[in-house]
Amino acid sequence: QVQLVESGGGLVQAGGSLRLSCAASGRTFSNYVMGWFRQAPGKEREFVARITRNGAFTYGVDSVKGRFTISRDNAKNTVYLQMNNLKPEDTAVYYCAFGQRVGYPMDYWGEGTLVTVSS
């Protein structure tokens, strides 16, 4: 059974940093696209970043460019999201998701981890 488990969320002051991790089990995901999404209170879920099997990355939210970095470790079936200079508007539940192809719906989702940034 496939399982994605996020970790690393928590409460941080504005300007601080967090590193989210998402570890997958149940199969090998080295050929999958790995991504992060987030959903703030009262808002729709939005695409934050993705990274292909070859390491090509895309950021979906302009406000995170230059502050967030996505990376992956295929040997560990894990994707990371380094978040620096966090802002209150980054407060959200962050979800990891894996999919077979860019541009297609993701196949597997984690349960989410809450990130709260205080001002």
N, C-alpha and C positions, 0 to 999 in steps of 0.2 A: 504494500500500500504506500502510495506516494504521500509524503508529508513535508511541508515547508514550515519552518519555525523561525520567526523573527526574534531578535533580541537587541538590546542596546538602547531602547527608548527610555525616557524618563523626563524629569524636570530639570531645566537648565535656564540660567539667566541669559538675557539677550547679550549677544556677543560671544557666547560660549560655543562649545563643540560637542558633538555626539557622533558615534560611529555605530551605525546599524549593521547587523549581520542577518543573513537569512541562510540557514543550513537546510539542505534538502536530503531526503532519504527515500529509499524505495526503488530508485533506479538511477542511472547515470544521466546527467544533464549537460555534459560537455558540449553537445551540439545545439543546445537550446539557447534562445534569447532569454536573458534574465533582466528583470526590470523592477522598478519601484514606482508605486503610486501612493497618493495620499488623499485623505478625505478630512477636511476641516469641518467643525461643527456647523450644521446648517447649509453645507455646500456639497456640490457633487464631487465625486472622486475625480482626481486629475492625474495625468501621467507626469511623473517627475523625471525619470531617466531610464535608459535601457542600455544594455551592452550585448553585443553579438558574441558568438562563439570565437570570433577572430579578434575580439577586443575593440571593435568599433563602437563608439558610444554616441548617444543622442540625449539631449536634455529637453524636456518638453515644457518646462516652465522658465521663462526668461529670468525671473527673479532669483533663481538658484544658480544660474550660470556664474562661474567664478567663485562660488561658495561651496557647492556640493561636488563630490567626486564619486563616480560609480566605478567599481572594480569587481573582479571575480577571481576565484581560485577553483579551477576545474577539478583539481585533484581532491578538493574538499567539498565539491558540490555546493559551493557557497558564493553568494554575492554580497557585496558590501556597499554601504552608502556613507561616505565621510561627509559630515555636515559641519561647516565652520561658519563663524560669524552669524549664528542663528538669530532670527528675528521673531517677534511675537506672531507675525503672520505665517510662520512656518509651523505653528501649532496644528497638529492633525494626527490622525491615526495613519501610520505608514504601513503599506502592504507590499510584500514582494510577490512577484508573479513570474512564472516561466512559460515560455511558449515556443512553438517549433519554428515560427517564421515571423519576421518583422512585418507588421501591417495586418496581422491576423490576431484574432482574440487569443488571449493568454489561456493556457491549458490548465495550469495549476496555480493556486493562490494560497498565501499564508493567512493566518488569523489576524495579523496586524499587531503593531506595537505603537503605543501612544507616546508622542513627543509633545511636551508642553514647554513653551518658551515664555518666561516671565519678563516683564518690562522693568 
